[in-house]
């Protein structure tokens, strides 16, 4: 079994929290940040298992294993 270290973005919604993994595009939710993160981990594992079964995991691995990952915040305006 191969493991990956991924990043999650978690934010508060009106009812609960949403967690999203930018590397995979997978999102989940929960009543707390911890629950949302745990649900996301499970959803990402299912996503990766499915990608492996379909023979697509190699296409994803470059983004999942890149050492130079950065996160940043920025502002964008809408007219």
C-alpha positions as CSV (number, residue, x, y, z in Angstrom):
1,X,0.0,0.0,0.0
2,X,1.4,3.4,-1.0
3,X,0.7,6.5,1.1
4,X,0.5,10.2,0.0
5,X,0.7,13.4,2.0
6,X,-2.0,15.7,0.8
7,X,-3.3,19.1,1.6
8,X,-6.9,19.9,2.6
9,X,-8.7,23.2,2.6
10,X,-11.5,23.4,5.2
11,X,-14.1,26.1,5.5
12,X,-17.3,26.8,7.5
13,X,-20.6,26.8,5.8
14,X,-24.0,27.7,7.3
15,X,-24.4,24.1,8.4
16,X,-21.2,22.3,9.0
17,X,-17.8,22.3,7.4
18,X,-16.5,21.5,3.9
19,X,-13.1,19.9,3.3
20,X,-11.5,19.8,-0.2
21,X,-8.3,18.2,-1.5
22,X,-7.0,20.5,-4.3
23,X,-4.7,17.8,-5.6
24,X,-7.6,15.4,-6.4
25,X,-10.6,17.7,-6.6
26,X,-12.4,15.5,-4.0
27,X,-14.5,17.2,-1.4
28,X,-16.5,16.1,1.6
29,X,-18.2,17.6,4.7
30,X,-18.9,17.1,8.4
31,X,-20.3,18.7,11.5
32,X,-16.8,19.8,12.7
33,X,-13.4,20.4,10.9
34,X,-12.1,17.1,12.2
35,X,-15.1,15.2,10.9
36,X,-14.9,16.9,7.6
37,X,-11.2,16.1,7.3
38,X,-11.8,12.4,8.3
39,X,-14.6,12.1,5.7
40,X,-12.4,13.7,3.1
41,X,-9.6,11.2,3.8
42,X,-12.0,8.4,3.3
43,X,-13.4,9.9,0.1
44,X,-9.9,10.5,-1.3
45,X,-8.9,6.9,-0.5
46,X,-11.9,5.6,-2.4
47,X,-11.0,8.0,-5.3
48,X,-7.4,6.7,-5.4
49,X,-8.5,3.0,-5.1
50,X,-10.8,3.6,-8.0
51,X,-8.1,5.3,-10.0
52,X,-5.8,2.4,-9.4
53,X,-8.4,-0.1,-10.5
54,X,-9.0,1.9,-13.7
55,X,-5.2,2.1,-14.4
56,X,-5.2,5.9,-13.9
57,X,-3.1,6.2,-10.8
58,X,0.2,6.8,-12.7
59,X,-1.4,9.9,-14.3
60,X,-2.2,11.3,-10.8
61,X,1.0,10.4,-9.0
62,X,3.1,13.3,-10.4
63,X,0.7,15.8,-8.7
64,X,0.4,13.6,-5.6
65,X,4.1,13.1,-5.0
66,X,5.5,16.5,-6.1
67,X,7.9,17.8,-3.4
68,X,7.5,21.5,-4.3
69,X,3.9,22.1,-3.2
70,X,2.9,25.6,-2.2
71,X,-0.2,27.1,-0.9
72,X,-1.1,30.8,-1.1
73,X,-4.0,33.2,-0.5
74,X,-4.9,35.9,-2.9
75,X,-7.7,38.3,-3.6
76,X,-9.7,38.4,-6.8
77,X,-12.3,41.0,-7.8
78,X,-15.5,40.5,-9.8
79,X,-17.0,43.5,-11.7
